[in-house]
Amino acid sequence: MPLHLGLDSSTQSLSALVIDTDTGKVVADRSVNFGVRLPHYRSPNGFLANSDAAIKHADPLMWVEALELVLEDLRDSGVDLGRVAGISGAGQQHGSVYLAKSVDAAGGWSLAAPLYEQVSPLLSRKTAPIWMDSSTSAECAEIAAALGGDERVAAITGSRATLRFTGPQIRRFFKTSPAEWGKTVEIHLVSSFVASLLAGRSAGIDLGDGAGMNLLDLATGTWSQALLDATAPGLRDKLKTPVPSPTVVGEITGYFVKKYGFAKGTKIVAFTGDNPSSLIGMGASKPGTAVISLGTSDTVFAAMASQRTDPRGYGSVFGNPAGGFMSLACFSNGSLAREEIAKRFGLSWDAFASAIVDKTKPGNGGNLLLPYFVPEITPRLLKPEPRWFGREAFVAGKDAAAAARAVVEAQALSMRLHSDWIGEKMHTVLVTGGASRNRGLLRVLADVFQATIIPLSVANSSALGGALRAAQAVEGTAWDDLYARFCPPEHALAVTPVAGAQAAYQELGVAFEAKLKELLR
Ligand code: XUL
């Protein structure tokens, strides 16, 4: 009976998840960590070192190699890829790949060489800017000015001109590398790039991920001519027409049939961004349920009942792959900030959780950390600037337990503050991502949001979203059927708020906002 494969090409790894729609089971779940399995790309955290902290690029060939590795892992672990009827997936949002030859012209991949060797000569730009890049302040200002102000950009595209978004990144490339720009004939997002590799032909960017480019007119679902003109000359010709998320963009190309045993005719459904994909994988595509995703970036998102934009200018509106829109607030100091504290104090993840739950209390005795170890998206901070306030030992970096609680409390308070524009009070919040099983994090989130926090049985909701989207598009199964079978919340792991914590977080929230204002001044 049919299987469906979901892929997630995220910041630090490429994951694959296979579902069986007859049995309602996940039959395989594999992941290739770039730093561990592909050390020759010198990208332990998924991006290349750069002396300029604002520049964050990755080698797209690393994603190509990872795709082959994860398919090898699936095949070698006995998954019958010949039973896969549909493939879809997701990519980290905003990242872009630049080609000197369209995949349409080059994609008859040969079995004589690995795929990355065949993709390498196609690249007009050796590296891909990713979502962590913050080097485009000038370009954002230019785009906003050309449109008559940031409000206008937000009214058309759902977001102000935003550093990490693809349009400003494209403009910077056009300005700084005219020769390579001149050679570029096709631009992809990470999502449409991976879909194109599998289909052996150029796949369109879907409306979910396309909304993260500052180029898409959300009202019409087409590229906005005004934004194209403000970004770079001739850009329209380098972008395929955007496609609705459930579009079948092609069938798997012969290379993958012969090498991995896929069946001829296996459908490739448009890939989307990792957050829109998670919205599906969490079963949260109808308004009313908020999601917190704890990954390299932390994100708070929800399907939208009515379209609105963030008055502070940090949040975004993306396409909901099940139709309509979703709101999102993104925090770049997610797992990187938590890992920094764990590493600095030699804490295992168990010890990190225990420090929070067993050794410290809500409000952390007034200790407060502004956890900005890398440039921050929300609020916008162009330089890493961690700041410690409170007791002497804490400020001197000698209190491991307080530090563990402090990083998580500040992250949760920032999420609460910066997601208020999303509307509706959050009574129940679904949580996903690598850190979503850490009881310390769940405890703090429940107490700060005063909401019940519920993890999902599948941690990788973005890859699951890909598999569900493939099943929906290929078999025509209703979302509710798929959600009932594959997205049951783990009620046994739900964490309910302690009412007594409310006052502590009222007070700490005020202190956090005040210190943040000082830092931003
Ligand atoms: C969302 C964002 C990140 C990336 C990486 O706008 O920039 O969440 O999608 O996961």
Boltz pocket constraint, residues with backbone or C-beta under 6 A from the ligand:
constraints:
  - pocket:
      binder: B
      contacts: [[A, 10], [A, 11], [A, 91], [A, 92], [A, 93], [A, 94], [A, 131], [A, 164], [A, 212], [A, 273], [A, 274], [A, 275], [A, 295], [A, 297], [A, 298], [A, 299], [A, 316], [A, 328], [A, 330]]
      max_distance: 6.0
